[in-house]
Amino acid sequence: MKNIKIITDSTSDIPKGIAEKYDIEVLPLTIFFDKDELRDWIDIAPKAFYERMKKSEKLPTTSQVNPNSFKEKYEKFLQSHDHIISLHLSSDASGTYSSAVIARDMVDKGRITVIDTRNFTYGFGQMVVEAAKMAQEGKTVVEIVDRINYMISNVKTLFVVDSLEYLKKGGRLSSTKVTIGTLLNLKPILTLENGKIVAIDKARGMKKALRRIVELMQEQGVDLMDQIIKVGYADNIEHLKEFETVIEEVYGKVEKEEFEIGCVTGVYCGPGTVIIHYI
């Protein structure tokens, strides 16, 4: 029997090569484009998704991983592992965490730990990777869970969306605010507070918004020298490169890991989004 298996869902946006390297099992959420039912990162990748999304008048919808899918995986991996740690996106954004809890209760509460990471995309994807690395190193369940709880409290997220239209389509912003914001070219700067998206500032134009994110980090006293920051983008790598330039103008050369924001998160943030996760 192996010791610990790490399981997550596709909104973690972990690059495929990393998931394979650390033996992470990734269960896909589902995206619905009219009558098409597509598994996140399996049937559709971000580039094709964003191209289709920009042409669609109607916002696609998403569906959580269901309890039976988790139950099948849990039963399978408990045959070869002593314990499962299952980490998922904020329960305020999806019912996926609840599905995992239901499945755990049906299978084996004592051998399955389910964690609500209170974060999104690679903000919690990096927690999954950390857990998998520790599992491969032979760390205990308690050691891994303690480390993940530390990361849940200390991983911070800031992001800016390029278009307010997707927040409107997703019911997260009124039409009036979108019209005014679009006319003024306002870009909202958003963060996560206890797993929920909160607007904390705004700037006129993407360049000013990216610079403002770095200013906010400075105001928080963030030190990037002893960590690897995670920087992500949705369909516009030019925005990401511009953001990295601003970061290095202020902080100097920093270690970073780039990632692509996946389809499910992209439904609500839209193309052009830029995000950073840091300790």
C-alpha positions as CSV (number, residue, x, y, z in Angstrom):
1,M,0.0,0.0,0.0
2,K,1.2,3.5,-0.8
3,N,0.7,6.1,1.8
4,I,-1.2,9.2,0.6
5,K,-3.1,10.0,-2.7
6,I,-3.7,13.6,-3.6
7,I,-7.0,14.4,-5.5
8,T,-8.2,17.7,-6.8
9,D,-10.6,19.2,-9.4
10,S,-9.8,20.9,-12.8
11,T,-10.3,24.4,-11.6
12,S,-6.9,24.1,-9.8
13,D,-5.4,24.8,-13.3
14,I,-2.4,22.6,-12.6
15,P,-0.3,22.2,-15.8
16,K,-0.7,18.6,-17.0
17,G,3.0,17.8,-16.8
18,I,3.1,18.8,-13.1
19,A,0.0,16.8,-12.3
20,E,1.6,13.7,-13.9
21,K,5.0,14.3,-12.2
22,Y,3.4,14.4,-8.8
23,D,0.7,11.7,-9.4
24,I,-2.2,14.1,-8.8
25,E,-5.6,12.9,-9.8
26,V,-7.7,15.7,-11.4
27,L,-11.4,15.4,-11.7
28,P,-12.9,17.7,-14.4
29,L,-15.8,20.1,-13.9
30,T,-18.2,20.4,-16.9
31,I,-18.8,23.4,-19.3
32,F,-22.0,23.7,-21.3
33,F,-22.0,25.6,-24.6
34,D,-25.7,25.4,-25.7
35,K,-26.1,21.6,-26.2
36,D,-22.4,20.8,-26.0
37,E,-21.2,19.2,-22.8
38,L,-17.4,19.6,-22.4
39,R,-15.0,18.4,-19.7
40,D,-12.7,21.1,-18.5
41,W,-9.1,20.7,-19.8
42,I,-10.1,17.3,-21.4
43,D,-12.6,18.1,-24.1
44,I,-11.7,21.7,-24.4
45,A,-8.5,23.7,-23.6
46,P,-8.4,27.4,-22.7
47,K,-7.4,28.7,-26.2
48,A,-10.3,27.1,-27.9
49,F,-12.6,27.9,-25.0
50,Y,-11.9,31.7,-25.1
51,E,-12.2,31.9,-28.9
52,R,-15.6,30.3,-28.6
53,M,-16.6,32.4,-25.7
54,K,-15.9,35.7,-27.4
55,K,-18.1,34.7,-30.3
56,S,-21.0,33.5,-28.1
57,E,-23.8,35.9,-27.2
58,K,-24.8,33.6,-24.3
59,L,-22.4,32.9,-21.4
60,P,-21.6,29.2,-21.1
61,T,-22.6,27.5,-17.8
62,T,-20.6,25.2,-15.6
63,S,-21.3,22.1,-13.5
64,Q,-19.5,20.8,-10.4
65,V,-18.0,17.4,-10.0
66,N,-20.8,15.2,-8.7
67,P,-20.6,13.0,-5.6
68,N,-20.6,9.7,-7.6
69,S,-17.5,10.7,-9.6
70,F,-15.7,11.4,-6.3
71,K,-17.0,8.1,-4.8
72,E,-15.6,6.1,-7.7
73,K,-12.2,7.7,-7.4
74,Y,-12.1,7.4,-3.6
75,E,-13.0,3.7,-3.7
76,K,-10.4,3.1,-6.4
77,F,-7.5,4.8,-4.7
78,L,-8.2,3.5,-1.2
79,Q,-7.4,0.0,-2.6
80,S,-3.9,1.1,-3.2
81,H,-3.3,3.9,-0.7
82,D,-3.7,4.3,3.1
83,H,-5.2,7.8,2.9
84,I,-6.6,10.4,0.4
85,I,-6.3,14.1,0.7
86,S,-8.8,15.9,-1.6
87,L,-8.4,19.6,-2.1
88,H,-10.9,21.9,-3.9
89,L,-11.8,25.4,-4.9
90,S,-13.6,27.7,-2.5
91,S,-17.0,26.3,-1.5
92,D,-18.4,29.9,-2.0
93,A,-17.8,29.4,-5.8
94,S,-18.8,25.8,-6.4
95,G,-20.6,22.8,-4.9
96,T,-17.6,20.7,-5.8
97,Y,-16.2,20.7,-2.2
98,S,-19.7,19.7,-0.9
99,S,-19.8,16.8,-3.5
100,A,-16.4,15.6,-2.2
101,V,-17.6,15.7,1.4
102,I,-20.8,13.7,0.5
103,A,-18.6,11.1,-1.2
104,R,-16.2,10.9,1.7
105,D,-19.0,10.2,4.1
106,M,-20.3,7.4,1.8
107,V,-16.9,5.8,1.5
108,D,-14.6,6.2,4.5
109,K,-14.5,9.3,6.8
110,G,-11.4,8.0,8.6
111,R,-9.2,7.6,5.5
112,I,-10.3,10.6,3.4
113,T,-9.5,14.3,4.2
114,V,-11.4,16.9,2.2
115,I,-10.1,20.5,2.3
116,D,-11.9,23.7,1.2
117,T,-8.9,25.8,0.1
118,R,-10.9,29.1,0.0
119,N,-9.1,30.0,-3.2
120,F,-9.4,29.8,-6.9
121,T,-7.4,28.6,-9.9
122,Y,-3.6,28.2,-9.2
123,G,-4.0,29.9,-5.9
124,F,-5.1,26.6,-4.6
125,G,-3.5,24.6,-7.4
126,Q,-0.1,25.4,-5.8
127,M,-1.5,24.0,-2.5
128,V,-2.4,20.7,-4.3
129,V,1.1,20.5,-5.8
130,E,2.7,21.2,-2.4
131,A,0.6,18.4,-0.8
132,A,1.6,16.0,-3.6
133,K,5.3,16.8,-3.2
134,M,5.0,16.2,0.6
135,A,3.2,13.0,0.0
136,Q,6.0,11.8,-2.3
137,E,8.5,12.7,0.4
138,G,6.7,10.5,2.9
139,K,5.2,13.2,5.1
140,T,2.3,12.3,7.3
141,V,-1.4,13.4,6.8
142,V,-1.1,15.7,9.8
143,E,2.1,17.3,8.4
144,I,0.5,17.9,5.0
145,V,-2.8,19.2,6.4
146,D,-0.9,21.6,8.7
147,R,1.1,23.0,5.7
148,I,-2.0,23.4,3.6
149,N,-3.8,25.2,6.4
150,Y,-0.9,27.6,6.7
151,M,-1.1,28.2,2.9
152,I,-4.9,28.8,3.1
153,S,-4.3,31.6,5.6
154,N,-1.3,33.1,3.8
155,V,-1.7,32.7,0.0
156,K,-3.0,36.0,-1.3
157,T,-4.7,36.7,-4.6
158,L,-5.0,39.9,-6.7
159,F,-6.4,40.1,-10.2
160,V,-7.8,42.5,-12.8
161,V,-10.4,41.7,-15.5
162,D,-10.1,43.2,-18.9
163,S,-13.8,43.4,-19.6
164,L,-16.7,44.0,-17.3
165,E,-19.0,42.3,-19.7
166,Y,-18.5,38.8,-18.3
167,L,-19.1,39.9,-14.7
168,K,-22.4,41.3,-16.0
169,K,-23.3,38.1,-17.9
170,G,-22.5,36.1,-14.9
171,G,-24.8,38.2,-12.7
172,R,-22.0,39.7,-10.7
173,L,-22.3,43.3,-11.8
174,S,-25.3,45.5,-12.9
175,S,-25.8,46.6,-16.5
176,T,-25.6,50.3,-15.4
177,K,-22.2,49.8,-13.7
178,V,-20.9,47.9,-16.8
179,T,-22.0,50.7,-19.1
180,I,-20.4,53.4,-17.0
181,G,-17.2,51.3,-16.4
182,T,-16.8,50.5,-20.1
183,L,-17.2,54.2,-21.1
184,L,-14.6,55.2,-18.6
185,N,-12.4,52.2,-19.4
186,L,-12.4,51.2,-15.7
187,K,-10.7,47.9,-14.7
188,P,-11.8,46.6,-11.3
189,I,-9.0,45.2,-9.1
190,L,-10.3,42.2,-7.1
191,T,-9.1,40.0,-4.3
192,L,-10.4,37.1,-2.2
193,E,-11.6,37.5,1.3
194,N,-12.4,34.2,3.1
195,G,-13.1,32.5,-0.3
196,K,-15.2,35.3,-1.7
197,I,-14.4,37.7,-4.6
198,V,-14.2,41.3,-3.4
199,A,-13.5,44.5,-5.4
200,I,-10.9,46.6,-3.6
201,D,-9.9,49.2,-6.2
202,K,-10.1,50.2,-9.8
203,A,-8.0,52.0,-12.4
204,R,-8.5,53.5,-15.8
205,G,-7.0,51.2,-18.4
206,M,-5.2,47.9,-18.0
207,K,-1.6,49.4,-17.7
208,K,-2.7,51.5,-14.7
209,A,-4.5,48.6,-13.2
210,L,-1.5,46.3,-13.4
211,R,0.7,49.0,-11.8
212,R,-1.9,49.5,-9.1
213,I,-1.8,45.8,-8.2
214,V,1.9,46.1,-7.6
215,E,1.4,49.3,-5.5
216,L,-1.2,47.5,-3.4
217,M,1.4,44.7,-2.8
218,Q,3.9,47.3,-1.7
219,E,1.4,48.9,0.6
220,Q,0.9,45.5,2.2
221,G,4.6,45.1,2.7
222,V,4.8,42.1,0.5
223,D,8.3,40.7,0.1
224,L,8.7,38.6,-3.1
225,M,12.4,37.7,-2.7
226,D,12.0,34.5,-0.8
227,Q,9.1,32.9,-2.7
228,I,8.0,31.8,-6.2
229,I,5.1,33.9,-7.2
230,K,2.3,32.5,-9.4
231,V,1.2,34.7,-12.3
232,G,-1.6,33.7,-14.6
233,Y,-3.5,35.0,-17.7
234,A,-6.6,34.3,-19.7
235,D,-6.1,34.4,-23.4
236,N,-3.8,37.4,-23.5
237,I,-0.2,36.6,-22.7
238,E,0.8,40.2,-23.6
239,H,-1.0,41.5,-20.5
240,L,0.9,38.9,-18.4
241,K,4.3,40.0,-19.8
242,E,3.4,43.6,-19.2
243,F,2.5,42.7,-15.6
244,E,5.8,40.9,-15.1
245,T,7.7,43.9,-16.4
246,V,6.0,46.2,-13.8
247,I,6.7,43.7,-11.0
248,E,10.4,43.6,-11.9
249,E,10.6,47.3,-12.2
250,V,9.5,47.5,-8.6
251,Y,10.9,44.3,-7.0
252,G,13.8,43.5,-9.3
253,K,14.2,39.9,-10.6
254,V,11.8,37.6,-8.9
255,E,11.2,33.8,-9.2
256,K,7.8,33.2,-10.9
257,E,5.7,30.4,-12.3
258,E,3.3,31.2,-15.1
259,F,0.0,29.4,-15.6
260,E,-3.0,29.7,-17.8
261,I,-6.4,30.4,-16.3
262,G,-8.7,27.5,-17.2
263,C,-12.1,27.4,-18.8
264,V,-14.3,27.2,-15.7
265,T,-12.8,30.2,-14.0
266,G,-12.7,31.9,-17.4
267,V,-16.5,31.7,-17.7
268,Y,-16.7,34.4,-15.0
269,C,-13.5,36.4,-15.3
270,G,-13.4,36.5,-19.2
271,P,-10.4,36.8,-21.5
272,G,-7.7,39.3,-20.8
273,T,-7.7,38.6,-17.0
274,V,-4.4,38.8,-15.2
275,I,-3.9,37.3,-11.7
276,I,-1.1,36.9,-9.1
277,H,-0.9,34.6,-6.1
278,Y,1.8,35.2,-3.5
279,I,2.5,34.6,0.2
